[in-house]
């Protein structure tokens, strides 16, 4: 059976601004299924907002094609694309009531007065603001204003709802409440949502899939768990979730071994001049390259998630290093209680110019013997590390 046609398709889409040194979006290929919630995640200037603006019709495409239900739309003006848009700034009309703001898209589409009244009531009920219809935006909180903007984007039953950092102006508590609200609406309505954010926690919380942008291209596209547990490169590993990384080099041909268990590859590297080797799973691309040319000087980056590190010994913090783990001498820099866990900051030996490593320890009583300046041993299993 052939795969269903994507609702939205970017095919070789580029955006070049006059005078820019490189494309804002560079030959983007991306297919979005109907009913999907997809987040475009990346740092400032990575191309995610430009991609959304080209889809909305607010930025022209420099090259390539954008299709909606199989039909090219790059020549269509924004109002003919049937897309709802929610901006970070809300963009509500201050002189209109809440009901007037939500009714505006229907009035522009010349919907009858009776139908407008019904649809506005339904839209406000969806976002739980039916009792606020007569208020002005200035009489609402930031979270309530964003709900009005969301109701306005949904009221005309668009094919897709586009959201550009819609929660960035809210405080942490309101952001989390609105994330739940957006998840609920997506689940209840089944509308396709394309969401731009630089907040990886937000993207992971909301999305079916996440596209991680960097310098105008997608570094990795996948489910949140896939990005976190199986990053394809150092950029994704560092941008999605907390990560510890250190530079090194391949030790030699004998340093590429077959791992036990999952059939992945182990790469042993000598890190920052330290004696001995540490091991981690190798990315497929690097493994293929090393199988062809296993040069001892090949530069690599070893990456370990903070929750995968263990304090093995030193200062009364644990027993002797486990022979089955990589272990690394380090010095405690700080220990910080963050409610649901402790954050141990440690400087690893032989990496004086590196950023200190982060270890996440379970919540509870303060771990004994981990005062600043204490010598410890950090350990991790090879299968819990990635080498790129």
GIHU-V94634 format. One record per backbone hydrogen bond with DSSP energy under -1.0 kcal/mol. CO is the residue of the C=O (numbers start at 1). NH is the residue of the N-H. If there is no record, write none. Layout:
[[CO | NH] [CO | NH]]
This chain:
[[7 | 69] [8 | 32] [9 | 67] [10 | 30] [11 | 65] [13 | 28] [14 | 62] [14 | 63] [15 | 24] [15 | 25] [17 | 20] [25 | 15] [28 | 13] [30 | 10] [32 | 7] [32 | 8] [33 | 36] [36 | 193] [37 | 208] [37 | 209] [38 | 195] [39 | 211] [40 | 197] [41 | 213] [43 | 46] [46 | 216] [47 | 51] [48 | 52] [49 | 53] [50 | 54] [51 | 55] [52 | 56] [53 | 57] [53 | 58] [53 | 59] [63 | 14] [65 | 11] [66 | 73] [67 | 9] [68 | 71] [71 | 68] [73 | 76] [77 | 80] [78 | 81] [82 | 159] [84 | 162] [86 | 164] [87 | 90] [89 | 91] [93 | 96] [97 | 101] [98 | 102] [99 | 103] [100 | 104] [103 | 107] [104 | 108] [106 | 111] [107 | 110] [112 | 116] [113 | 117] [114 | 118] [115 | 119] [116 | 120] [117 | 121] [118 | 122] [119 | 123] [120 | 124] [121 | 125] [122 | 126] [123 | 127] [124 | 129] [125 | 128] [129 | 132] [132 | 135] [133 | 99] [135 | 98] [136 | 139] [137 | 140] [141 | 145] [142 | 146] [143 | 147] [144 | 148] [145 | 149] [146 | 150] [147 | 151] [148 | 152] [149 | 153] [150 | 154] [151 | 155] [154 | 157] [160 | 84] [161 | 194] [162 | 86] [163 | 196] [165 | 168] [167 | 170] [171 | 175] [172 | 176] [173 | 177] [174 | 178] [175 | 179] [176 | 180] [177 | 181] [178 | 182] [179 | 183] [180 | 184] [181 | 185] [182 | 186] [183 | 187] [184 | 188] [185 | 189] [186 | 190] [192 | 161] [193 | 38] [194 | 163] [195 | 40] [196 | 165] [197 | 42] [199 | 203] [200 | 204] [201 | 205] [202 | 206] [203 | 207] [209 | 39] [210 | 222] [211 | 41] [212 | 219] [214 | 217] [216 | 26] [217 | 214] [220 | 212] [222 | 210] [223 | 227] [224 | 228] [225 | 229] [226 | 230] [233 | 237] [234 | 238] [235 | 239] [236 | 240] [244 | 304] [246 | 302] [248 | 300] [249 | 270] [252 | 255] [253 | 256] [255 | 268] [257 | 266] [260 | 262] [264 | 259] [265 | 282] [266 | 257] [268 | 251] [269 | 278] [270 | 249] [271 | 274] [278 | 269] [280 | 267] [281 | 387] [283 | 287] [284 | 288] [285 | 289] [286 | 290] [287 | 291] [288 | 292] [289 | 293] [293 | 295] [295 | 298] [298 | 250] [300 | 248] [301 | 388] [302 | 246] [303 | 386] [304 | 244] [305 | 308] [306 | 309] [306 | 360] [310 | 379] [313 | 377] [314 | 317] [322 | 325] [326 | 380] [328 | 378] [329 | 349] [330 | 376] [331 | 347] [332 | 373] [334 | 345] [336 | 343] [338 | 340] [341 | 338] [342 | 361] [343 | 336] [344 | 359] [345 | 333] [345 | 334] [346 | 357] [347 | 331] [348 | 351] [351 | 354] [357 | 346] [359 | 344] [361 | 342] [371 | 374] [374 | 332] [376 | 330] [377 | 312] [378 | 328] [379 | 310] [380 | 326] [381 | 384] [382 | 385] [385 | 281] [386 | 303] [387 | 283]]
